[in-house]
Amino acid sequence: MKKEAYNPLKVARQQMANAAKKLNLDPKMVEILKECERVIEVSIPVKMDDGSLKVFQGWRSNHNTAIGPAKGGVRYHPDVTLDEVKALSMWMTYKCNVIGLPYGGGKGGVAVDPRKLSPRELEELTRNYVKAIAPIIGPEKDIPAPDVYTTPQIMGWIMDEFSKLKGYNAPGITTGKPIILGGSLGRDKATAMGCLFVVKEAAKKLGLDFKKTRVAIQGFGNAGSFAAVFMSELGCKVVAVSDTKGGIYIEKGIDPQKVIEFKAANKDKTVVGFPGAKTITNQEVLTADVDILIPAAFENQINAEIAANVKAKIVAEVANGPTTPDGDAVLFEKGVLVIPDILASAGGVTVSYFEWVQNLMNFYWPLEEVNAKLERIMVESFNNVYNMHQEKSVDMRNAAFMVAINRIAEAMKARGWV
């Protein structure tokens, strides 16, 4: 599917509008939520190793800060656009509020393929991006985090550059940092762990036995690979996984840890070619004969045509916006329980919140405490959404947006914005 077929900004606005209508939300609040509070577009010059100079385009968007500072990742990808960044900042607002964090939504992006940059070029790009967006970020304003093709090391550079600009150590400027710089234990696996907790709750509702459950995962990056490991540890049979170069299928089940090791050692950095596996397409991963499907790649993967062939009983969206509106309608009509992205992938931002809190206190928690707090929040949030889903007879996506928008609307009203 061509990316332009579904403009993410239009999708984000439509999702909000649908939920607002079901809530009978004040039209003035709808008008506020349709737009981002502030967006900055920057040019980022980088001296390349060959002596040339390239200028990259970057953005940072703050959607709504009625309830707290903006929070959201920074992605480095050649296809990043302004509309995508704005849409992602909107989704972050709802993601933070569906689980009750004191944050609004933020998002950043740079149109670049970081895999084509040397380590030095990547560091210079990052530091110059921080200098350019510095006026609108900060621990009390907007806190960046890792996203597509950004790493703890990149977060370390962001923290260091911002600290230099301020003249003092500011670990709370970013989350997802290396542990030595104030990162939180558990952050690297948090998105997948959060997904695990909500999938377990969904399985209880449907009466699924994990020992008899088959799983497919599209996307085998950080979140997807850890999700595969966690689902396997529960007793599920992970039969299909994929990355950008294709997928693999093993009827008797895949050992996720061995696939992780194979991909790391593979010169092409792909799961394709894993010994004993059948090579399949990303589309075949989405339509595999499984009970649980976890899209953990990019947006707009499950359209109406794909949705018609989805066999899973549960779709847990670890990726941002993997299901198109027409795909959503088909899945709902089929009775598939979709755990929407703003809930299923909220483990990452939840532990990012824990990291930020620990940075502000300069007091750090053990891993067991981090995971216990994460589980409590994810289980409670899933049940809040599921109850709204049943009470209002709406799909889980609308229910999640309704829970989040209720919270934001209360904050906007209390502040006197409307």
N, C-alpha and C positions, 0 to 999 in steps of 0.2 A: 504493500500500500504506500502510495506517495504521502510523504509527511504533510504536504500542504492540503491534503484532502480534509484534514481535521485541524483547524487552527486551535491550539491549546487554550488560547485566551478566550475564544468564543465558547469552548467547551466548559471552562471554569466558570464563566459568567452564567451560562445556561444551567449548570448544576446548582449554583447558588440560587438563581431565580426560581428553579423548580421547588427547592426546599423552602424558600421564603414564601412562596405561594401557599404551600401546604401549612405553613405556620401563621398565615395571615399577617406577615410582617409589615410594619409601617413602611410605606413606599419610600419615605425619606431615608430609611436605613438601607433599603435596597440600592438606592442611588449612591450612597457612600461605599457600600461593599462592591459595587461594580468597578470602582476605580482604585488605583494604588495611590497611597498618600504621597509618595515621592519615588522617582526613578532617576538614576544618574547613568548617563552614557559616557564612556571614557575611551580615549585612544591611548594605547600602551606601546611605546616604542621599545624595541629590544635590539641590542647590538648582537648580531649573530656571530657564530664562531668563524665564519668565512670572511668577516669584515664588513658585510652588508648590514643594513638596518631594515627591520620589518616593523610595521605598525599594526597591532592587533586591536580589534574592537571588543570592549567589555561593558558589562552592565551590572548594576545592583538595584534591586527593587525592594521597597518596603510597602507592604499592602495595607495593614491596619494595625495600629499600636494602641487601641483603646484599652487593652487589658495588660499591656506590658511591652518591653522592647521587642523589636523584630528578631526573628531567628530563622536561619535557613542556610542551606549549603551553597557552595560555589562549584560550578561544573566547568570543566575545560573540555570542549567538544567542537569540532569544526562546524557543526550544524546549529549551534546555539543561536537563537534569535531574541530580539527584544520581547516579542509576544510570548515566547516560551518562558523567559525569565519572569515576566509579569504574572503569567498564569501559575507558575510554580510558586511564586510568593503568595498568591491567593490560596493555593492548596495548602501551603504551610500554615497560614492563618487558621484554616479549618482543622488541619491535623493537630496543631497545638491545642486547640480548644475542644476537640472531641475527647481528648484525654485530660483536659483540665489544667494545662500548664499556663503559667502567667506570662504568655508570649503572644505576640502577633507574628505575622508571616513575613519572612524576608527571603530573597534568593539572589544569587549572583551567577554570572557566566562570562566566559571569554571564548570567542570564536577562534579556536586553535586546536590542532591535533597535537597534544603534548607528547605523543609517542615519537613525533618527528623532531623534537627538541632535545638538545643535549642537557645534562643536569644543570650546567651553568646557565644556559638559555632559559630553562624552566624556572630557575630561581630568580633570575632577573625579571622575567615576565611577572612572577608572583609579587615580588617586592614593588615593582612599578605599578601594578594593579592596586596594591594596598595604598600606595601614596595617592593614587588618583581618586579612590573612593573613601579615603580617610575622613572627609567631612561628615559622612553620614553613618559611619560605623563606630562601635565602641561598646564596652560591657553594659552600659546603661541605654544604648541606642539600638544597636543591631549587631548580632553575634554570628559570624560566619561559621561554617562547618564543612566537612568533606562531602562531596557528591560525585558525580560521574568523572572519573579520571583525575580526581584530586585525592590526596593521601595525608596521613599524619605528618609526614615531612613537610608537605606544602602548608599545612596548618601551623607547623613550627615556624616556618618562614614568615607567615602572616603575623603570628604573635610577636616575633622578634622585630619585624619592621615597624609594626604599630607601636611597640614599646619604645623603639628608638625615636619615633616621631613625638611621643609623649614625654620622653625623658625619664620614664620609670617602668618597672616591670608590670605588665598588664596581661596576666595569663587568661583573664576572663574575656578577652577580646574574641577568642575563638574556642571551639570545642573539637574533639576528635584529634587532639594533639598527642605527641609522644608522652608516655607516662611521666618521664623525667621533667617535662615542662608543665606538668599540672594536669595531664590527661587523666581520665577516670578509668579505673579497672572495668572491664566488661564492655567498653565502648565499641571495640572492634567487632564484637559479635551481637551487639544490641538489637540491630534491625531484625536479624534472623531469629534471635531469642524472643523478641516481642511477637513476631509472626507465629512462632511455635506456641506461645501462650494463648493467642486468640484462636488458632486452629484447633487446639485442644478443647477450648470452650465450644467451638462450632461443632466439633465431632460429637461432643456430649449431647448437643441439641438434636443431632441427626441419628444418634445411636450407632456411630461407626466404631468398629473394633480395630484398633491400630495394628493388631497382629495380622489382620486380613486386608489392610489398606494399601493401595498402590498410589504412588506419587510421581508426578512429572514436574520438572522445574525448568522454565525457560529463562536462561541467564545464569551463568556460572561464575559471576564475579564474587565480590566479598559476601553480599547478602545471600545470593543464590547458593553458593558453595556451603556456607555455614548452615543454611536452611536444610540442605540435603543431608548434612551430617546429623543435625538435630532430629530430623524426621526418621532417619535410619536408626538412631539410638532409641527412639520411641518404639521401635519394632515394625515401622512401616517399610514397605518394599519400594525403594526409589528405582523406577524402571527406565526413566528417560530424563536426560539433562541436555542443555545446549548452550552455546555461546554465539558470538557474531559470525563465526565461520561454519556453524552447523551443529547438529545434535547427534547423540548416541542413544541406543536403546538396547537393553538386555532384559529379556523376559523374566529371568529368574532373580533379577535385582542387581543393582550397581553398588559397589563399595565406594561411597563418596570420597573417603580419604585417599583411596588409591587413584581416583580420577583427579583429585586436587594435585597429588604428587606427579601424575602423568602430565597434566597441563603445565605445571611449573617447569618440568624438564623438557617439554616439547619445544623445539625451536620456533614453531609457529604459535605457541601459547594458546592452544586450542584443545578441547576435549576430543575432537574428531581424530579417529585413528586409535582410540583406546582399544587395547587387545580384547578380542572376543565380543566386541560390540557391533551392532548393525548401525551404519551411518544413516541418519534421517535428517529431515529439514526442520527448521524452527517451527514451521506450520504443523508438521506432524507431531512435534512435542506438545503443542497446544491442544491437539485433537486426539492424543493418545488415550487408550482405554485405561483410565485411572479413576480413583475416587477423589483425589485432591490434586489440583493444578495450582502451581505457584508461578505466576508471571513475575520475573525479577529482572527484566531487561529494560526496554524502552517503552514509550507511549504508543498508543494506537496499534496494538498488536492483535487485539481480539475485536474484529469488526463483525457485522451481522453474519457474513458468510462463514467465518471461522466459528462464531458462537453457535451457529446451527449444528456444528459438528463436534462441539465440546461435549465430552462424555463425563467429565468430573461432576461430583455432587457439591464440592466446595471449590471455589476459586478465591485464593488468598493473594491479593495484589501487593506484592512487595515493591514492584516498580511504580513510578509515578504515571498515572493516567494510562495504564495498559489496555483498558477497554473503552472502545468508542461508544457514543450514546446509542447508536443503533445496535451495537453488540450487547450493550447493557439490557436493552429492551428484550432482546431474544433470550438472554440468559434468565431474566426474571420470568418470562413467559414459560420457560422450560422448568422452572422451579429450582434452578441452581442457586445455592447460597453464596453470594459474592461478599467477601469481606473486603470492603473498599480500601483503596490505597491509603487514605487519610487515617485509617485505623490499623490496617494490617502492617504498614511500614512505620508505625509511630514509635517503635522501640528505640530507634536511633535517636530521635529528637528527645525522647524521655531521658535516656542516659546522658545525652548532651546537656539537658537541663541539670541533671545530677552533677555533671562535671562543672558547669557554670557555678552552681551553688557551692560546691567544694572549693572552687577557686576564690569565690568571694569570702568564704570563711577561713581559707587557708587550713582546712582540716579535711582529711581524706578517709574514705570508707573502704572496708575490705570488700572483695568481690561478692561474698555471700550476701552482704547487706545490699549492695547494688542490685543483684539479681532478685532478691526478695522484694525490694521496693518496686522494681520493674514489673514483676509478676502481679503484684497487688494492683498497680495502676492499669495494666493491660486487661486483666480479668474484669475489673470493675467497669472499665470503659467499654469492653465488648458487651457486657450485660446491659449497660445503659443504652447502647445502640440497638441491641437485639430487642429490648423491651419497647423502644420507640417504634421499631420495625413492626412488632406485633400490635401494639396499641393503635397505631395510625394506619395499619395495613399498607405500608409502603415498603419498597425494596431497601436493602441495607445501606445502599449509597445515600439515598434520600434521608434515611434515618440518621446516618452519621452527620450529614450536613445540618440536619435539623437540630441535633444535640449541640453541635458547635455554634451554629448561628444564634440559638437561644442564649448561649453564654456571652457571645460578643455583643448581641443586642442589649443585654442587661447592662454590660459595661458602658456602651455608648450612651444609653439612657441615663445612667448614673452620673456620667461626666457632663451631661447636658449638651451632647452633640446633636441631639434631635429633640 
